[in-house]
Amino acid sequence: MTSVPPSDLSARLAQLSPERRALLERALRKLTPAQPVGIARRGNDGPAPLSYAQERLWFMEQAMSGGSAAYTISLLLDLRGPLDVDLLRRSLAGVAERHETLRSRIGTTDDGVPRLWIVDDPEVPFSRVDVSGAADPHAELADAVETASARPFVLADEPLLRALLVTVADEEHALLVSVHHAVIDGWSTTLFVKDLTALLSRA
């Protein structure tokens, strides 16, 4: 397709008869939306329908008896220096409060239709392990991360975001954030880390 320079387009429009110009204006009005097109804000009137990708992941999870960690996205963050654990917990909850998908669950309606339930409480399940006294703290860290990453989510019964803080030394910690792929993707992980860092730095 070739584009028409604005000057040529104006000249062509000027050559149209009044009748043809009126026809063109009517056609353009039909193509132009009366109101700006946008994504409507989700109402607070109950569970939300799943996207196609969420629905596909939900069906795959149902096919796996006992659950699977195949769709768990894990972020391992290295934290150095003095750490305010309470601030870290509040910051994780703050990120979940900003993004309602991170405080959601996927269950079914009475007629078996999968839906997304948004939980008002942004509390993020948080556990802590101290391996600083072990003979090889970094080996213990690797074991703790492997075990936590392999734990599946129960989509309907628990938050789809959780965190594990592993203390390796007095000022060396590792934060493992596990999120189900139904509520996060690769691009969103960057946003998650950015938001968490911003909340931690505001203190």
N, C-alpha and C positions, 0 to 999 in steps of 0.2 A: 504494500500500500504506500502511495506517495502522498506527502503532505502538500497542502496548498498554502502559499505564503499569505499572510493576513491582507496585504494590499490587493492581491489578485482576488481573494475571497470577497472583499468589500466591493470590488469592481463588478464581480459576477452578481452579487446581491442587488447592486444598483440597476442591473440590466433586467431584473425580473419584473414582470408586469405586476400591478397591484393584486390581481387575483392569485398569481403564483406565490407572491410573498405572503399573502394571508394564509394560504395552504401550508407553507413552510412553517409559519409561526404557530399554527394550530398543532402541527406534528411535533414541533419542539416542546410545546407545553405538555404534550402527552408523555414525552420522554423525561421531562424534568420533574422530580418528585416535589410534591407540595411542601413537604417538611424535610429537614435534614435527615439523612439516613444514618443510623447508629445502632449500637447494641443496647437493648433495653436493660435496665438494672433489674437484677433478679428480685422478685418480691419475697416477702417474709411469710408467705401463706402456705408453708409446708415444704416437703422434700422437692428437690429439683430433678428433672430428668437427666440421665447420663449422656455425655457425648458419645459419639460412635466409638472412639478409642477406649473410653472408660467402660462402655458396655462390653466391648471385646475382651478387655482384661478381666472384667467380672466373670464372664462366661468361662474363660480359661482357668480362673481360680476355682470355680465350682467343679471343674473337671478333675482337679488335683485333690485327691483325698488326703486329708491331714494338713493341707496347706503347703505352700512352697515359698521360698525366698527368691524365686527366679525373677520376680518383678519388684524387688526391693532395690532402691537406689541408696547407696551409702556414701556419706561424705565424711572424710577423716580430716579434722582440722588440728593443726599443731599449735598449742597455746604455750607461750613462753613468758616468764615473769610472774609477778604476784597475780593471783587470780581471786576475784570476788565471786564465789560460787553462787551466792544468792542473786547477784546481778546477772550472772549467766543464765540462771533459770528464768528470771523475769524477762530477759531479753529474748529468749526462745519463745516464751509465751507471747511477747510483744509481736514477734514475726507472725505467729499463728493468728493473733488478733487482727493483723493487717490483711492477711490472706485467708479468707474463710475456707478455701479448699483444703488448707492445712489443718483445719479442725473439723473435718468432716468424716463421716462413715458411709459405707455403702451397704445398704440393706434392701429388703424387699417389702413391698406393700402387701396387704392382705391377699391380693390376687396374684402374688408372685412376681410382680414387676420390679426390677432393680431401680433404686432411686438413691440420690445423694442427700443425706441428712447433715445439716450444718449444726454443730454444737456451739452453744453460746459461750461456754467456759473454754478459754484458750489454754488451759493448763496442759503442758506437754509432759508426758511420762518421762521421768528423769531418774537414772540410776548412776551410782558412783562406785568405782573399784579403785583401791589403792594397792599398787604393786611395787611401791618404792622400796619395800623391805625384802623383796625377792632377790635371789642370787643373780638372776638375769631379768631385770625389769622389762627390757624391751622385748624379750621372748614372751613374757607374760602378757605384755601389751598386745602382741600379735595374736596370741591365743584368745584374749578377751574380745578383740575386734572380730576375729573369725567366728567365734561363738555367737556374738550378738548379731552379726550380719546374716547368719544362717537362720535366725529365728523368724518364722513367717508372721505375717499380719493376719488377724482375723477381721476381715473387712467390716463386718456388721457390728462387732462388739468392742472395738478399741480404736483410739485415735490412730490415724495413718501416718503419724509423725512421732518419733521418740528419740531420746538422746541418751548416750552413755558417756560419762566422763571418767577417764582413766588417769590416775595420778602416777606418774613415773618417777618424779623427784619433787622436791619442795617447790620449784618454780618451772616444772616441766609437766605439762598435761596434754592429753589427746582427747578431743571431743569427737565422738562418732555420732553422726546424725543419720538416722535411717528413716526413709520416707517411701511409701508405696508409689509405684510408677503411675497409678491411677490418678494421683493428685499432684504430680510434679514431673518435669521432663528436664532434658539437658540444659535448655536455656534458663529454666526457672531456678536451677541450682545456683547459677551465678547470681541471680537476683536474691535468692535466699541468703547467701553468704554476704552480699552487699548490705542487705537490711540488718542482718545480725551484727555485722561489724559496726554499722552506724549506731545501733542501739547501745552496744557496749561502749562506744567511744563518747557517748553523751553524758556518761556518769561523771 
